[in-house]
Every structure is written in C-alpha cells, then in structure tokens.
Amino acid sequence: MSNPNPDPRVPAQMPPEAPPELVAKRERLVTELENQAKSATGTLQQVMRKMSALLGNTKPGASLSFQLYQDVKDAFTRHLNEATKTPALANMPPVLVESVEWMQAYLNARGFATEEAAAAAAPAATAAPAAAPKAPAGPGGGEGRLRDEQQEARVADG
C-alpha cells in the first residue's frame, strides 16, 4: 500500500514503540545532560541543551520536530569548528557520546535504517563523539586522531 503522505520522512504506519530499557536510559541521559549543561559553557552548553531537547522529543506524545534534529546538527558543527581552534574542546563528555549512541539505538529500534539513524542524529555528531571513547586516557592522548576524524566528518558533510 502506498504512503498517503507525500513527505518520504513520514511513515505510512507508525513504527513500533521503543523498548523499555531505552526509555529508562533516555530519562537518565536527559537528566544528566541538563545537569552538565548548567556547568558547561559556550558551544558545548548549546550542544548539551539541544541534545537534551532532542531526546525529550522522543517521548510518547511529543511532537516530532525535524527542525530540532537540524538544530542539534548545527550546534555540533559549531562546537566542532570551535574545537579545531581550541583542541581541549575536542573531548566530548561521555554523556554526550552516550546520547548520540542512544539516539541511534532508538531510531533503529523504531524501525529506521542505520543510515537514516545516523543522519537523523546529526552526521557531524556521530562521527566525532563515536570516536571519542577510542582515544587513550591521559593528557593529550588521541586528540590528533580525533581532530583528524572530526575534520573528515566535516568534509564528508559538505
């Protein structure tokens, strides 16, 4: 049966609900993002607040906002651009990395393809934060590789 809605982003049928473990993790992530955003500054604070709003937008009954996805992507892009000038900013807080991973898992659980999940969760965000946990611990560990991967992500985004 064809989709009566001409917008290809809107499914003809509602996707399945998210698993309970994802719902529980979302609440923890939103709370942690809001708490850490209070002490964050600059573009990092913007990213954390936008990501918190995006995760909150996945609650049942919330209005789907494609503009919010774009806002998160734009906030990540601004932050990553700033991080190229100030390398210390390249280290993403673990809660932010977890949030991007959660969004990918959520979209996959709801029936979206992996590529769509990555695109919806901000392509610039998925490339850089996902690489962050691979960096060795310690001062200066892995920052050069992370910056290279962030630059590649920006180039790939156009």
Disulfide bonds with the S-S distance in Angstrom:
none
